[in-house]
Amino acid sequence: MDCSKKYRKKSEIAFMLLVIFMLLSYYAYAVPVGPTITGIRNETGSIRGSTLINTTGGSITTIELDVTAQNLKWKAFVGNVTGSLVLSDAFNYSIYDWSLSTIVGEVYATRSSSTISWSSINCSNLTHMTNEEIALNHTSNPDDNISATFNVKDHTPFYIGTVEISSNSCYSIHTNVNNQSQDSSFEEIILYDGTDHQNGDIVYATNLEQDAAGYNNNPFDFQMIVPEVGLATWDSSTAYYFYVELT
């Protein structure tokens, strides 16, 4: 083989390696990634005191009592997202970055500390949700457990990495806007990253809205609810791990 053929052969191999490297780099970053979390503020509803009723002696008073109590089996996260796109290497040195004027994508939350298998992510089914209810002791009240909360399939289509989630395929909810229920924004769906009923993880996903009026009419990019342990004697809290995907 002459020198020119050897040179062309080496050039072809180098080009193929470069293409493979670029594809692997794309795959590594074309999935949700962990964000930097700042500005944490936690608040909860106040407990309402007693209501006075004063009637005369010898009377029988029929009353109807209506009460709104804080649901300790659930908690919410709301906030805003900023970000950029970068072209970086394995050591996070970037050769160029792009600032984003409009943030588009999703926020994900899971109580699993293991890395999510994004390549096998899909809709959670009723068996997955039932298993999560058992794990979090959401079995005592069927009105506010996970499957009763995520009980419809009403959401827009989107991609998670290279996995397509088609419209209205996953169990979903829409959180409130201006203290009112609604069905047009802040959609949240429940996902599962396993291929069987026992070895996967539940993942909650909500779309980014870009400064939309939220539950209290303040502007938010996202809002979502996630379950907490439902035991009456539970005195701790359940950690959730967050990911963000920009598209």
BELNOR-V579718 format. One record per backbone hydrogen bond with DSSP energy under -1.0 kcal/mol. CO is the residue of the C=O (numbers start at 1). NH is the residue of the N-H. Records with the same first field share a line. If there is no record, write none. Layout:
CO: NH + NH
This chain:
2: 6
3: 7
4: 8
5: 9
6: 10
7: 11
8: 12
9: 13
10: 14
11: 15
12: 16
13: 17
14: 18
15: 19
16: 20
17: 21
18: 22
19: 23
20: 24
21: 25
22: 26
23: 27
24: 28
25: 29
26: 30
33: 244
56: 59
71: 74
73: 228
75: 226
77: 224
79: 221 + 222
83: 100
85: 98
87: 95
89: 92
93: 89
96: 87
98: 85
104: 247
105: 208
106: 245
107: 206
108: 243
109: 204
110: 241
116: 118
117: 120
122: 192
125: 129
126: 130
127: 131
128: 132
129: 133
130: 134
131: 135
132: 136
133: 138
136: 230
145: 149
146: 150
149: 151
152: 172
155: 168
158: 165
160: 163
163: 160
165: 158
166: 169
171: 190
173: 188
177: 180
180: 177
186: 175
187: 207
188: 173
189: 205
190: 124
191: 203
192: 122
201: 193
203: 191
204: 109
205: 189
206: 107
212: 220
214: 178 + 217
215: 179
218: 214
220: 212
221: 209
222: 79
224: 77
226: 75
231: 234
241: 110
243: 108
244: 33
245: 106
